[in-house]
Amino acid sequence: MIKVSGCISEIKSQIKEWKRQGLSIGLVPTMGYLHEGHQSLIERAVKENDRVVVSIFVNPIQFAPGEDLESYPRDIKKDTVLCEQTGAHLIFNPTPEEMYPNGFSTNVTMNGLTKELCGKTRPTHFGGVCTVVSKLFNITAPDRAYFGEKDAQQLAIIKRMVKDLNFDLEIVGCPIVREKDGLAKSSRNTYLNATERKAALILSKAISLGKEMVKNGERSSAAVIKAMTEKIETEPLAKIDYVNIVNAENIEPVDTISGSILAAIAVYIGKTRLIDNFMITV
């Protein structure tokens, strides 16, 4: 039976015991409402570690006013079943009060990597991410932590933070998991009605187009961005937040596609903001 706890001291006690036994620990940080994308992270963590902790916490400090903090989908019972069936050993499911008690006043911020893409339109988001992930690392003391490549900017930021702050763990990026029709798995897909769900396929279509252009030799970022933008604009329900191509490591925009690049998009389908990307080395 998988153990579920929202108590930091309980989690740290269990981790201490596992460490005493010489067991390796994998962490899968999530905001819950788990789907096959999260499951793929847990599966990999189970393969590579003796014990696996899944954190389920809708982190309030990474949401700006007016975003979907209150409506973000939650289902801890369903999540617990998925975690247990996939082989995880412990779920950390704290309350906001447990993570941010009265008087909490410390935040982890980053310059550079946070200013483009999602950081432009969600300027406080990555400060909240870095703060909560730092806390999770300190609470669970993992040997490895697993993040999805769908949130490619977040993955780059976490890798940089771990390097800069000398966290003693490995960050493992895992491939995007998609629906059969190509839509990237996301907890926010549940917000889409049937018409919007069909319209959302424009994201993966634009990603496929851009990736094919690069594979066929296109090296102008502007040309690829233009083609992807025009593709998205063929869908009446789509409103573009951004379409951009950046260096995959430092998230700086590039004019010429060379080395490792990240082509990332954020698009509103109705009121739902969805992201997708491809990474490629040329």
Secondary structure, DSSP 8 states (H G I E B T S, - for coil): --EEE--HHHHHHHHHHHHHTT--EEEEEE-SS--HHHHHHHHHHHHH-SEEEEEE---GGGS-TTSSTTTS---HHHHHHHHHHHT--EEE---HHHHS-TT-------SSTTSSTHHHH-TTHHHHHHHHHHHHHHHH--SEEEEEGGGHHHHHHHHHHHHHTT--SEEEEE---B-TTS-B--GGGGG--HHHHHHTHHHHHHHHHHHHHHHTT--BHHHHHHHHHHHHTTSTTEEEEEEEEEETTT--B-SB--SEEEEEEEEEETTEEEEEEEEEE-
